[in-house]
Structures are given as structure tokens and as C-alpha cells.
Amino acid sequence: MRVLVLSPGQLHDQLVRLPAVAAVSQQLQASVHVACAPSVRAAWEMLPSLDKVIPFDFESQLTLADWANLLGNVREPDFQVCLNFSEGQQVNLMLSMSHIPTRIAERGFATTETVEPDGGWPAQALVAYLKPLGCELDANQFRLSLPASELDEVRASQPSGDGPLLLLAPKGQDGDWPAARWEQLPTTIRERLGGLRSVMVPTNEPLRRRAAAIACADVVLSSCPVSQALATYCGTPLVALGAQADDLPQRGEIRCLGEASKLSELDEASVLAALGF
């Protein structure tokens, strides 16, 4: 079986959809083609069942020729299912001219199964897309599968020592927790835990490399939604700055702290307490 995923949006949007698409591919033994912007393809390249990425930027100024090219990519393989996260007349017109028998979306005249996301954190809410297929979803159990060679490469680059590794992943934008506090925090912790090791992940770090670094850490402190999602999917303990409780699954090792619009007001003592100090 082949499944087509029409996936507009930013990198974090793609990561939110990974558990649902992985569940469909596993339970239906299906290969997956994803239409998304080239800038976010790295998220889908971490999905083992991915067969092909179709470069298509839903947010750009698309022409009739662009939609015709997408239709050609859609009609060539024999797709049985389309999970459509896009909206609009053009995408529905394109799908109506496809041969895909099951087309699942929240709305649109080309939709054969109309769904409404359920409650829960965003990744789990997409169970609604799976119900028409008879599939189940426990997004809390989803884990990224990263090659051992990539994990070994990251471990070799980590600071030496036997102490726990704290990974810092700031969002790096206006309104973030101040840069001076990110830099000072490891020093403060070492006054209490001398063996602490720490690394700072650059905001432009390639996604797979960032995921591997997070998977090899003992705890992650992050104000970046992408890094927070990666930590969730790696099972790494996380303190998520600016995230709300319903943004992430309810786990003992995940703690949300502060409001996204008020991170500059967050003091070091509160962060230390959330980290267990």
C-alpha cells in the first residue's frame, strides 16, 4: 500500500505529524510519499517508511503549472490513501482529479472522510485522521529511530567526563530567555554538581544532528518547539521553556515552565528548580 501525505507548514508542523504517519505506515504496512516544502524535508527523512519526498511549497505563490506537476506526481504511483493537511480550492481540485480512493482531511469538497482532531496534545489529536483507516495512535510512545553511527559520532564530540550531560537548545529569537542566562546556567549548576557536562545546540544545527545530540543527552533545557518535539520523540528528560502543558504529552520527565511571551522575566532559580536543583 502507498500513502500520500500533503503536509504544508513549518518544521514543527511536520514533526507533529510524524507519529500519526508512522502509525499508518506500520499498521497498514504502507510506504509513504510526502509533499512538503524542501526546507522541511529533513523531518520526514527520519521516518523509516518514507519512500519519497515530493518538493512542494504550499505557502509560496503557486501557479497552475505547479499544481499540474503535483497532480502528475500524485497520479503516477498507485496511492490508496491521502492524508491531506492542506486546505483550499486548488488542492481539492487537484485531489478530485486524482485516482486516490480514500482522501482524509478536516474539510474540502474532494474529501471522502471528513475528520475533526480530537483533544490532547497536538500529535495525539491527529488520531482522528487514523480512525477512518481502522488504525490506532499512541503518540506518546512514538520514538525516533536514529542510526547507531550518527549517535556514536555525536557521543565522540561530547565533552569528556562521566558526569551528566545537559543540552541547551534556545530558540534564539526575540523574547527568548536571555542569552546571558543560557550561558551562566551551566556554571551555576557546576557549583552544585562539579561533574556536569553541557553543550549548546546552535539554532541552525541540521535536524538529524540536533536529534542525535538530544538523544545522547541526559536532560534537555529548551525554549525551541522543534527541539522540544525532538526531545519528546527521543524520550530524553525535558524542561520546556514557554511550552504549555497541553503542548506536550503528560510524562514525569517532561516539565513545562514559564510563558512564551514572558521568558525574559523567568529567573534562574525557577529553571534550576525545574531541572531538579
Backbone bond lengths (Angstrom), bond angles and torsions (degrees), N, CA, C in turn:
res aa  C-N    CA-C-N  psi(-1)  N-CA   C-N-CA  omega(-1)  CA-C   N-CA-C  phi
1 M - - - 1.465 - - 1.517 110.15 -
2 R 1.330 115.79 146.37 1.453 121.39 176.30 1.524 109.90 -121.41
3 V 1.335 114.80 137.30 1.459 121.66 -179.27 1.523 108.55 -120.23
4 L 1.320 115.69 132.03 1.458 122.05 175.85 1.521 108.79 -102.34
5 V 1.334 116.58 133.18 1.457 122.30 176.73 1.519 108.32 -118.71
6 L 1.320 116.32 121.15 1.466 121.92 174.34 1.520 106.76 -98.41
7 S 1.344 116.56 110.99 1.462 119.90 -164.94 1.531 112.36 -130.42
8 P 1.331 117.45 84.86 1.469 119.85 173.97 1.523 110.69 -74.79
9 G 1.333 115.55 174.70 1.455 119.40 173.00 1.508 114.04 107.90
10 Q 1.333 114.27 179.06 1.455 122.34 -178.21 1.530 110.87 -83.84
11 L 1.335 115.06 -179.76 1.462 120.73 -175.87 1.523 111.89 -58.75
12 H 1.333 117.15 -41.36 1.457 119.54 -179.50 1.527 111.45 -63.85
13 D 1.335 117.53 -35.44 1.466 120.98 177.50 1.528 110.51 -60.95
14 Q 1.318 116.54 -39.67 1.467 120.51 179.80 1.532 110.54 -65.30
15 L 1.333 115.96 -42.17 1.464 119.57 -179.06 1.522 111.33 -65.01
16 V 1.331 116.96 -36.64 1.464 120.42 177.94 1.523 110.47 -59.68
17 R 1.335 118.11 -34.59 1.465 122.02 -175.52 1.523 113.55 -84.11
18 L 1.329 117.64 -13.83 1.470 120.11 -175.92 1.530 114.00 -55.43
19 P 1.348 119.99 -49.79 1.469 118.67 -177.29 1.526 113.23 -59.59
20 A 1.334 117.98 -40.64 1.464 120.90 -178.70 1.523 110.77 -65.43
21 V 1.327 116.79 -45.02 1.466 119.90 -179.26 1.523 110.34 -68.13
22 A 1.325 117.03 -38.28 1.467 119.92 176.88 1.523 111.22 -62.00
23 A 1.338 117.01 -40.48 1.459 120.77 179.33 1.525 111.07 -63.96
24 V 1.327 117.14 -42.37 1.465 120.84 178.24 1.521 110.47 -62.21
25 S 1.316 116.52 -46.47 1.466 119.29 -177.11 1.517 111.55 -65.37
26 Q 1.329 117.40 -37.15 1.462 120.73 -179.83 1.528 111.75 -71.60
27 Q 1.325 116.04 -46.20 1.461 119.37 -173.56 1.526 112.96 -76.96
28 L 1.331 116.80 -25.38 1.465 120.23 177.87 1.517 112.17 -104.11
29 Q 1.345 115.68 1.89 1.468 121.33 -177.21 1.533 110.09 51.16
30 A 1.321 114.29 51.75 1.460 121.16 -173.63 1.515 111.16 -111.27
31 S 1.328 115.39 148.11 1.459 120.96 168.31 1.524 108.02 -89.98
32 V 1.323 115.43 156.60 1.459 120.73 -170.28 1.522 110.84 -124.14
33 H 1.343 115.91 131.95 1.460 123.37 168.33 1.527 106.60 -112.76
34 V 1.326 116.72 133.19 1.463 121.08 -178.22 1.521 109.72 -122.91
35 A 1.331 115.96 126.76 1.463 121.44 171.67 1.523 107.75 -96.55
36 C 1.324 116.00 117.02 1.459 121.30 -178.87 1.524 109.10 -155.38
37 A 1.321 115.99 170.20 1.456 120.49 177.54 1.524 109.94 -66.51
38 P 1.330 118.51 142.39 1.470 120.53 178.58 1.521 113.48 -55.07
39 S 1.323 117.37 -29.99 1.461 120.97 -176.75 1.521 113.52 -69.00
40 V 1.334 118.16 -15.67 1.469 120.69 -177.17 1.530 112.17 -117.25
41 R 1.320 117.81 8.85 1.459 120.57 -176.13 1.533 112.59 -63.00
42 A 1.340 117.13 -24.79 1.467 120.21 -177.66 1.522 112.21 -59.48
43 A 1.333 117.25 -30.11 1.469 119.43 178.44 1.519 110.59 -62.77
44 W 1.325 116.84 -43.94 1.466 120.80 -177.00 1.518 112.53 -76.48
45 E 1.318 116.97 -22.39 1.459 119.78 179.13 1.522 111.73 -71.72
46 M 1.328 117.52 -8.02 1.466 121.10 173.81 1.524 111.88 -89.23
47 L 1.334 117.45 -1.21 1.464 122.46 179.68 1.531 109.04 -92.14
48 P 1.335 119.07 115.56 1.467 120.87 -175.28 1.527 113.88 -58.75
49 S 1.326 118.27 -30.88 1.464 120.84 -176.14 1.521 112.86 -85.97
50 L 1.335 117.47 3.13 1.462 120.05 179.48 1.524 110.20 -64.36
51 D 1.314 115.58 128.05 1.459 121.32 177.09 1.524 110.71 -99.84
52 K 1.347 116.50 -39.27 1.457 119.30 -175.56 1.519 110.38 -159.99
53 V 1.331 115.67 142.72 1.461 121.77 168.37 1.520 108.13 -103.61
54 I 1.319 115.86 126.38 1.465 122.08 176.92 1.524 107.18 -97.83
55 P 1.327 119.62 108.59 1.469 120.55 -177.98 1.533 110.57 -64.86
56 F 1.325 115.95 118.00 1.463 120.43 -178.70 1.517 108.35 -159.01
57 D 1.317 116.01 110.84 1.460 121.16 -177.29 1.526 109.58 -92.55
58 F 1.319 116.12 98.06 1.460 121.83 -177.17 1.534 112.23 -61.74
59 E 1.336 117.49 -24.78 1.458 120.76 -175.44 1.535 113.23 -88.83
60 S 1.325 118.43 -4.96 1.454 120.59 -178.28 1.535 110.48 -85.81
61 Q 1.316 116.20 176.02 1.461 121.49 177.85 1.534 108.18 -80.70
62 L 1.306 116.20 92.43 1.465 121.13 -172.86 1.524 111.12 -85.14
63 T 1.316 114.81 144.31 1.461 121.35 177.88 1.522 109.66 -104.50
64 L 1.320 115.47 171.64 1.463 120.50 176.56 1.526 110.61 -60.74
65 A 1.332 115.98 -34.85 1.461 119.72 178.30 1.528 111.27 -64.90
66 D 1.330 117.41 -36.93 1.470 120.75 177.83 1.530 110.59 -61.41
67 W 1.326 116.07 -45.65 1.463 119.98 -179.72 1.526 110.59 -67.72
68 A 1.310 117.55 -35.50 1.466 120.61 177.37 1.526 110.79 -64.80
69 N 1.334 116.55 -39.33 1.463 119.85 177.45 1.521 111.08 -65.39
70 L 1.332 116.48 -40.04 1.458 118.88 177.64 1.522 110.34 -64.47
71 L 1.327 116.97 -42.25 1.461 120.01 178.25 1.526 110.43 -59.54
72 G 1.324 117.14 -38.93 1.452 119.80 177.17 1.514 112.23 -61.70
73 N 1.353 116.98 -40.91 1.471 120.72 177.04 1.515 111.92 -67.04
74 V 1.334 116.18 -31.79 1.462 120.85 -177.49 1.528 111.53 -78.76
75 R 1.321 117.16 -35.23 1.465 120.24 -175.76 1.521 112.82 -83.74
76 E 1.334 116.90 -22.08 1.470 119.25 -176.98 1.521 112.77 -66.23
77 P 1.360 119.54 -53.52 1.473 119.23 176.41 1.536 110.57 -77.54
78 D 1.311 115.07 166.76 1.466 120.90 179.70 1.526 108.64 -96.80
79 F 1.336 116.38 85.61 1.464 120.66 178.32 1.525 110.26 -84.42
80 Q 1.341 115.13 138.01 1.457 120.28 175.05 1.524 112.58 -100.31
81 V 1.341 116.72 -24.69 1.470 121.33 -174.82 1.520 108.89 -138.54
82 C 1.340 115.42 142.05 1.462 121.45 169.96 1.519 109.13 -125.23
83 L 1.323 116.47 123.87 1.460 122.16 169.98 1.521 106.13 -97.82
84 N 1.308 116.37 107.99 1.459 121.45 -172.48 1.525 110.43 -106.70
85 F 1.341 115.70 111.86 1.460 121.19 177.74 1.526 111.39 -100.78
86 S 1.328 116.12 7.74 1.453 120.96 179.05 1.521 109.92 -99.29
87 E 1.344 115.78 167.54 1.451 121.66 178.88 1.525 109.62 -138.38
88 G 1.317 116.10 161.87 1.453 120.20 174.74 1.519 112.98 121.47
89 Q 1.306 114.45 161.28 1.457 120.85 -176.88 1.523 111.96 -64.50
90 Q 1.344 116.63 -39.34 1.458 119.42 -175.41 1.520 112.06 -64.73
91 V 1.341 116.55 -45.53 1.458 118.36 -178.10 1.526 110.55 -67.51
92 N 1.333 117.06 -35.10 1.460 119.43 178.54 1.525 111.86 -70.52
93 L 1.316 116.79 -37.05 1.458 119.58 176.02 1.522 110.55 -63.86
94 M 1.329 116.04 -42.30 1.454 119.98 178.10 1.524 110.95 -61.43
95 L 1.324 117.38 -45.57 1.459 120.72 -178.96 1.529 112.08 -66.87
96 S 1.321 116.41 -33.96 1.465 119.21 179.84 1.521 111.61 -65.85
97 M 1.328 116.99 -23.41 1.461 121.19 177.85 1.521 112.63 -94.08
98 S 1.315 116.79 0.08 1.461 120.73 176.45 1.528 109.66 -84.72
99 H 1.325 115.35 174.24 1.471 119.75 178.58 1.534 111.35 -106.71
100 I 1.331 117.29 18.52 1.464 120.38 -175.32 1.530 109.29 -78.66
101 P 1.321 118.70 119.25 1.474 120.20 -174.40 1.529 114.20 -72.49
102 T 1.345 117.61 -33.64 1.465 120.57 -177.43 1.509 108.94 -117.04
103 R 1.345 115.74 115.29 1.465 122.00 -177.00 1.530 108.04 -125.68
104 I 1.325 115.41 110.97 1.468 121.71 -171.60 1.524 109.77 -107.35
105 A 1.331 116.72 128.47 1.459 121.59 179.31 1.521 108.64 -160.26
106 E 1.325 115.54 171.24 1.459 120.15 178.29 1.524 111.76 -77.12
107 R 1.343 116.73 -28.01 1.461 120.66 179.89 1.517 108.73 -163.54
108 G 1.342 115.86 168.93 1.453 120.63 177.16 1.513 111.90 125.22
109 F 1.347 117.49 141.61 1.461 120.63 -174.53 1.530 113.17 -70.81
110 A 1.345 117.78 -16.24 1.461 119.84 178.26 1.525 112.42 -90.01
111 T 1.320 116.44 0.15 1.458 120.98 -176.20 1.522 111.29 -78.15
112 T 1.328 116.41 132.76 1.469 120.51 175.13 1.522 111.80 -95.68
113 E 1.340 116.58 -23.30 1.461 121.82 177.69 1.523 108.35 -133.36
114 T 1.333 116.59 109.10 1.458 121.14 179.95 1.523 109.23 -90.94
115 V 1.334 116.01 131.27 1.463 119.80 -175.59 1.525 109.59 -128.66
116 E 1.310 115.02 162.04 1.462 122.39 174.95 1.516 107.83 -130.81
117 P 1.350 118.09 118.98 1.468 120.17 -178.48 1.512 112.06 -51.81
118 D 1.338 115.35 135.70 1.460 121.18 179.26 1.522 109.87 -77.35
119 G 1.335 115.09 175.23 1.450 119.84 176.46 1.518 111.38 -71.59
120 G 1.318 114.79 177.00 1.453 119.48 -178.16 1.519 110.91 106.28
121 W 1.327 116.23 178.13 1.453 119.66 -179.28 1.529 108.97 -67.22
122 P 1.328 118.22 156.68 1.470 121.29 -166.55 1.521 115.66 -52.21
123 A 1.325 118.60 -41.82 1.470 119.64 -178.47 1.526 111.07 -66.62
124 Q 1.328 117.51 -38.87 1.460 120.66 -179.24 1.520 111.31 -72.93
125 A 1.330 117.77 -30.38 1.462 121.05 -179.17 1.522 112.05 -60.35
126 L 1.328 117.60 -22.49 1.460 120.77 -178.20 1.531 112.89 -77.78
127 V 1.328 116.97 5.17 1.466 119.70 172.52 1.521 110.23 -57.64
128 A 1.333 117.30 -24.53 1.462 120.59 178.89 1.524 111.52 -59.20
129 Y 1.328 117.44 -33.76 1.456 121.31 179.22 1.531 112.05 -70.72
130 L 1.320 116.47 -21.84 1.465 120.48 -175.93 1.526 112.78 -90.46
131 K 1.322 116.40 -25.73 1.466 119.74 -174.74 1.525 113.36 -58.71
132 P 1.353 120.38 -41.10 1.463 118.96 178.32 1.528 113.32 -62.58
133 L 1.328 116.82 -19.18 1.467 121.35 -179.70 1.519 112.08 -95.20
134 G 1.330 116.82 -2.01 1.456 120.47 -177.74 1.514 112.82 74.89
135 C 1.331 117.22 20.85 1.460 121.51 -179.02 1.527 110.59 -101.11
136 E 1.318 115.61 159.89 1.453 122.22 179.17 1.525 109.47 -115.82
137 L 1.324 115.92 161.30 1.456 120.64 -179.72 1.517 110.53 -142.87
138 D 1.327 115.63 126.11 1.466 122.55 168.00 1.519 105.74 -125.07
139 A 1.330 115.75 84.09 1.458 120.83 -174.88 1.525 112.16 -61.53
140 N 1.313 116.78 -25.10 1.462 120.91 179.41 1.528 111.75 -63.76
141 Q 1.326 117.03 -24.32 1.462 121.48 -178.45 1.528 112.96 -93.30
142 F 1.316 116.91 -6.40 1.463 119.28 -178.64 1.527 110.57 -67.72
143 R 1.337 115.93 135.00 1.450 121.97 177.20 1.522 110.22 -133.95
144 L 1.320 115.57 141.82 1.454 120.15 174.34 1.520 109.66 -71.42
145 S 1.314 115.58 143.95 1.460 121.61 176.37 1.521 107.61 -110.45
146 L 1.333 116.11 105.57 1.454 121.81 -177.26 1.524 110.16 -108.27
147 P 1.327 117.80 140.75 1.475 120.35 -179.00 1.525 111.66 -60.33
148 A 1.335 115.87 142.74 1.467 120.81 179.75 1.520 111.21 -59.61
149 S 1.324 116.68 -32.83 1.466 119.70 -178.54 1.525 111.17 -64.21
150 E 1.333 117.18 -37.70 1.461 120.59 179.00 1.527 110.94 -70.06
151 L 1.324 116.41 -38.86 1.462 119.97 178.63 1.523 110.36 -67.15
152 D 1.341 117.18 -40.39 1.468 120.50 178.83 1.526 110.91 -64.46
153 E 1.322 116.82 -37.61 1.464 120.85 179.09 1.520 110.82 -63.49
154 V 1.330 115.87 -40.94 1.460 119.76 178.67 1.523 110.55 -66.84
155 R 1.315 117.14 -45.02 1.474 120.37 -179.77 1.521 111.10 -59.17
156 A 1.329 116.57 -37.65 1.467 120.13 -179.54 1.522 112.06 -66.26
157 S 1.333 117.15 -23.97 1.463 120.97 -178.61 1.528 112.90 -93.38
158 Q 1.337 117.21 -5.09 1.458 120.12 -178.35 1.529 111.27 -74.10
159 P 1.328 116.63 156.94 1.467 119.16 175.58 1.524 110.85 -58.21
160 S 1.303 116.54 142.41 1.461 120.51 -179.06 1.521 110.52 -70.58
161 G 1.319 115.11 159.86 1.458 120.80 179.19 1.512 111.89 125.11
162 D 1.334 114.84 169.74 1.461 121.25 -178.26 1.521 113.06 -105.62
163 G 1.317 117.51 -2.93 1.452 120.44 -177.64 1.517 112.47 -74.09
164 P 1.330 117.28 166.71 1.469 121.43 179.60 1.532 110.81 -63.75
165 L 1.334 114.90 150.02 1.461 120.89 -178.94 1.525 109.95 -105.84
166 L 1.323 116.08 119.83 1.457 123.04 175.35 1.514 108.17 -98.00
167 L 1.331 116.72 123.39 1.459 121.26 177.08 1.515 109.28 -104.39
168 L 1.317 116.01 126.39 1.456 122.62 -179.86 1.521 108.64 -105.11
169 A 1.323 116.43 126.72 1.471 121.18 -178.42 1.521 109.45 -133.35
170 P 1.333 116.99 80.51 1.468 119.71 178.53 1.518 111.81 -71.65
171 K 1.307 115.22 156.34 1.460 120.74 176.07 1.522 110.84 -72.58
172 G 1.340 115.38 -32.59 1.443 120.05 174.94 1.507 115.15 72.43
173 Q 1.323 116.58 30.71 1.459 120.91 179.33 1.525 109.76 -128.99
174 D 1.315 115.47 170.43 1.460 119.90 177.07 1.530 109.94 -56.63
175 G 1.323 115.14 136.61 1.452 119.79 -179.72 1.509 113.84 91.93
176 D 1.335 117.68 -3.78 1.458 121.37 178.81 1.528 109.54 -72.70
177 W 1.321 116.54 168.11 1.459 121.56 171.07 1.527 106.60 -57.64
178 P 1.311 119.63 133.55 1.464 121.43 -172.66 1.525 113.89 -54.50
179 A 1.330 115.78 141.05 1.466 121.71 -177.25 1.526 111.94 -57.53
180 A 1.326 117.31 -37.19 1.463 120.64 -179.32 1.521 111.33 -61.93
181 R 1.326 117.01 -33.60 1.469 119.84 -179.67 1.525 110.99 -75.96
182 W 1.338 117.16 -35.81 1.465 119.43 174.01 1.531 109.75 -59.39
183 E 1.313 116.70 -42.14 1.462 121.09 -176.70 1.528 112.12 -72.79
184 Q 1.320 117.32 -34.16 1.455 121.26 -176.72 1.519 112.78 -79.56
185 L 1.321 117.45 -28.81 1.466 121.00 -171.45 1.532 113.56 -54.81
186 P 1.351 120.85 -49.70 1.474 118.69 179.94 1.524 113.08 -57.91
187 T 1.332 117.16 -37.81 1.462 120.09 178.61 1.522 110.56 -63.03
188 T 1.312 116.78 -42.59 1.463 120.87 178.49 1.521 111.21 -62.11
189 I 1.339 116.44 -42.10 1.467 119.65 -178.70 1.525 110.56 -68.05
190 R 1.335 117.87 -36.33 1.467 120.43 -178.79 1.521 111.70 -65.18
191 E 1.316 117.18 -22.57 1.465 119.54 175.14 1.520 111.59 -66.88
192 R 1.333 115.83 -21.80 1.461 120.90 179.21 1.532 111.69 -106.97
193 L 1.342 115.33 -27.85 1.461 121.04 -177.91 1.524 107.41 -135.84
194 G 1.354 114.71 90.98 1.448 120.20 -170.55 1.522 115.31 -60.23
195 G 1.335 117.77 -27.19 1.458 120.03 -175.60 1.517 114.48 -87.65
196 L 1.323 117.50 5.50 1.458 120.17 -176.57 1.526 111.59 -59.03
197 R 1.310 115.68 134.75 1.467 121.99 169.66 1.529 107.48 -110.92
198 S 1.301 117.19 150.31 1.462 119.54 -179.47 1.522 110.20 -146.31
199 V 1.328 115.10 150.39 1.462 122.23 174.46 1.523 107.81 -138.53
200 M 1.330 114.98 147.62 1.454 121.67 176.22 1.523 107.89 -110.32
201 V 1.331 117.29 124.65 1.458 120.88 -179.82 1.527 109.20 -89.50
202 P 1.333 117.61 121.76 1.472 119.04 178.17 1.527 110.92 -62.93
203 T 1.312 116.18 149.46 1.463 120.23 -179.18 1.525 112.15 -66.81
204 N 1.329 117.60 -20.74 1.468 120.88 179.60 1.527 112.91 -99.72
205 E 1.306 116.95 13.82 1.467 120.69 178.92 1.540 109.61 -62.36
206 P 1.341 119.33 133.41 1.464 120.70 176.41 1.528 111.25 -53.81
207 L 1.320 116.52 144.84 1.466 120.91 -170.38 1.523 112.64 -60.02
208 R 1.313 118.54 -45.98 1.471 120.09 -178.43 1.523 110.66 -63.32
209 R 1.324 115.92 -40.34 1.466 119.62 178.49 1.517 110.05 -64.89
210 R 1.317 117.26 -40.85 1.459 120.74 178.13 1.524 110.50 -63.72
211 A 1.327 116.92 -43.04 1.467 120.56 179.13 1.524 111.06 -61.79
212 A 1.330 116.86 -42.17 1.470 120.14 -179.98 1.524 110.50 -65.61
213 A 1.337 117.13 -40.63 1.461 120.13 178.69 1.523 111.28 -62.88
214 I 1.317 116.26 -40.77 1.462 120.75 178.68 1.526 110.81 -66.89
215 A 1.327 116.97 -39.78 1.461 120.61 179.70 1.527 111.86 -64.36
216 C 1.336 117.40 -27.51 1.463 121.73 -177.73 1.527 112.93 -92.46
217 A 1.323 117.77 -1.20 1.466 121.18 -179.34 1.524 110.58 -87.16
218 D 1.322 115.48 161.57 1.462 120.90 175.20 1.524 111.49 -90.87
219 V 1.323 116.33 -29.43 1.451 120.84 176.62 1.526 107.52 -156.29
220 V 1.344 115.84 146.74 1.463 122.29 -179.40 1.519 109.05 -119.23
221 L 1.319 115.00 133.38 1.463 121.61 170.29 1.518 106.22 -115.30
222 S 1.329 116.53 118.98 1.463 118.75 -173.47 1.516 111.93 -148.13
223 S 1.337 114.82 142.29 1.461 121.98 170.62 1.518 110.48 -108.79
224 C 1.333 117.25 6.70 1.464 123.70 -176.65 1.530 109.58 -98.03
225 P 1.331 119.62 118.57 1.464 120.84 -179.18 1.521 113.66 -57.64
226 V 1.325 118.23 -34.50 1.465 120.43 178.41 1.525 110.56 -65.26
227 S 1.321 116.96 -47.66 1.463 120.31 178.48 1.520 111.65 -65.69
228 Q 1.318 117.04 -34.38 1.464 120.36 176.74 1.522 110.65 -63.83
229 A 1.329 116.92 -41.44 1.466 120.09 177.71 1.528 110.81 -65.08
230 L 1.325 117.16 -42.22 1.465 120.37 179.39 1.528 111.08 -62.46
231 A 1.333 116.90 -42.46 1.465 119.82 177.86 1.524 110.79 -61.96
232 T 1.329 116.21 -39.99 1.470 120.81 177.51 1.517 110.74 -60.91
233 Y 1.318 117.30 -43.32 1.468 121.81 -177.53 1.518 112.63 -78.30
234 C 1.333 117.68 -16.27 1.468 120.56 176.32 1.529 111.42 -93.23
235 G 1.329 117.46 -11.95 1.462 120.73 -177.74 1.518 112.87 75.70
236 T 1.329 117.70 20.16 1.460 122.17 -179.53 1.527 109.82 -87.11
237 P 1.340 119.35 133.76 1.466 120.64 176.70 1.521 110.92 -52.84
238 L 1.332 115.43 138.82 1.463 120.71 -170.09 1.519 111.59 -138.76
239 V 1.329 115.47 134.55 1.457 122.07 164.30 1.520 105.71 -109.68
240 A 1.329 115.83 112.34 1.464 122.56 -172.69 1.520 109.57 -101.32
241 L 1.320 116.62 104.95 1.455 120.95 -179.99 1.520 110.06 -77.21
242 G 1.315 116.18 129.23 1.457 121.39 177.64 1.509 115.15 84.54
243 A 1.321 118.16 -6.05 1.461 121.12 179.11 1.521 110.06 -86.84
244 Q 1.325 115.11 148.89 1.454 121.10 175.89 1.530 109.57 -97.42
245 A 1.321 115.98 161.45 1.461 120.47 -174.84 1.523 112.88 -58.36
246 D 1.351 117.44 -33.54 1.456 119.43 -177.45 1.531 112.53 -87.48
247 D 1.347 117.38 4.75 1.461 120.49 175.71 1.519 111.78 -82.58
248 L 1.341 116.36 -21.23 1.459 122.38 -172.37 1.523 109.05 -136.21
249 P 1.332 118.03 162.18 1.465 119.57 -179.97 1.521 111.44 -68.44
250 Q 1.310 115.59 157.74 1.456 121.35 179.12 1.522 109.28 -83.96
251 R 1.314 116.15 99.39 1.466 122.60 177.61 1.519 108.76 -133.58
252 G 1.323 115.31 149.22 1.453 119.08 179.17 1.515 113.13 -63.41
253 E 1.340 117.10 -28.83 1.462 120.01 -176.47 1.523 113.01 -89.78
254 I 1.341 117.31 4.31 1.463 121.36 176.02 1.520 108.97 -114.87
255 R 1.331 115.79 122.61 1.456 120.59 179.81 1.530 108.78 -125.89
256 C 1.319 116.09 131.98 1.459 121.96 177.95 1.523 108.29 -101.88
257 L 1.334 115.21 137.18 1.458 119.06 -174.53 1.522 110.15 -141.32
258 G 1.319 116.75 129.44 1.449 122.19 173.21 1.515 113.89 81.53
259 E 1.309 115.33 167.24 1.459 122.49 176.51 1.517 109.03 -103.09
260 A 1.326 115.75 140.65 1.460 120.32 -176.00 1.521 112.04 -57.40
261 S 1.315 117.66 -34.39 1.468 121.25 -177.36 1.525 113.14 -83.77
262 K 1.356 116.71 -5.50 1.464 119.49 -175.88 1.526 112.47 -130.01
263 L 1.319 117.13 27.48 1.463 119.11 -177.96 1.523 112.08 -65.02
264 S 1.309 117.00 -28.95 1.466 119.43 -179.92 1.526 111.44 -63.94
265 E 1.334 117.29 -19.21 1.462 121.99 -179.51 1.528 112.29 -91.74
266 L 1.323 117.21 -5.98 1.471 121.42 -175.76 1.527 109.63 -75.08
267 D 1.334 117.02 127.50 1.465 119.34 -177.48 1.526 110.97 -90.61
268 E 1.320 114.64 161.13 1.469 121.03 -177.63 1.527 111.84 -63.42
269 A 1.315 117.08 -35.81 1.457 120.57 -178.30 1.526 111.71 -60.57
270 S 1.331 117.90 -38.56 1.454 121.42 179.78 1.543 110.47 -66.91
271 V 1.322 116.24 -39.19 1.461 120.26 178.58 1.522 110.32 -67.33
272 L 1.316 116.64 -43.14 1.469 120.29 177.60 1.524 110.93 -59.58
273 A 1.320 117.24 -41.66 1.467 120.93 179.57 1.524 110.56 -64.17
274 A 1.335 117.21 -41.27 1.454 120.17 179.28 1.514 111.79 -65.25
275 L 1.335 116.44 -30.79 1.469 121.39 177.51 1.526 112.41 -80.19
276 G 1.323 116.62 -7.62 1.460 120.33 177.87 1.498 114.85 99.21
277 F 1.334 117.55 15.18 1.464 121.21 179.40 1.530 110.13 -107.84
